[in-house]
């Protein structure tokens, strides 16, 4: 009975590692998928931040982004041909 337990345990242990090449291949595939996921995540974050920072502009004039537009008073920034003043800071 003792020898049967020993033989059964040895057979079970050798069966679990019977395909080391397959395990290595799956390990490499898992690593590749993980790296691809990280790269895709970083790319998506870069795209979202780029879109956010280019669309948070309140006013555009001549291709530039301005935070404020005013039609009255002294112009602290750039005055357009239609009388608006575009500027990037509060006064």
N, C-alpha and C positions, 0 to 999 in steps of 0.2 A: 504494500500500500504506500509506503514511503517513496519508493522509486516512481510510482505512478504520479504522485504529486510533483516530484522533481521534474520528470519528463514533461508533464503537462505545462508546468510553469515555463520551462525552457522553450517549448514549442510556441506558447503564447507570446513570449518576449520576442522571439525571432520573427514571428508573423507580423508584429506591429512595425518592424523596421525592415520588412522584406523588399521594399521599393525605395531605397534612398535616393535614387536618381529622380524618381517621380516627385518625392518630397522636396528635393532641391529645386526642381522646375517650378513647382507650385509656390515655393518660397520666393523665387525670383519674380514670378508673375505677380505675387502679392506686393512685393516691393515696388515693382513698376507701376502697378495700379495706384498705390499710395502716393508715389512721386507725381504721377499724372494728376491725381486729385488735388495735391497741393499747388501744382503749377496752374491748373484751371481756376482754383479758388483765388490765387493771387492775381491772375489775369482779370477775373470778374471784379475783384475789389478795385483794381486800377481803372477799369472801365467805368465803374459806378462813380468813383471819386472824380474822374475826369469829366463825366457828364454833369455831376453835381456842381463842380466849380466853374464850368462854362455856362451853366444855365441859371445860376443864382444872381446873375446880373439883372438889375431892375430895368436899366435903360441902355440902349446901344445907339451910338452916333458915330458915323464914319468908321465902323468896324471896331470901335473901342467900347469897353464896358464902363458904365458910370452908375454910381449908386443913387444919385439924386438928380432931379430935373426940376427946374424952377423957371417961372416966366416973369417974376417980379424982382425988382431990386438989383443990387450989384451982383455981377457974375464972378464967382470965385473960380470958375473952371473954363469951359469952352462954350462960347455962344454960337448957336446954330443959326442958319439962315432964316428959320421961322421964329426966331426970338427966344427959344428955350436956352437955358444955361445948364450944361451938364457938368457935374463935379463929383468927386469921389470921397469927399469928407464932409462932416457936419461942421457948421460954424457956430 
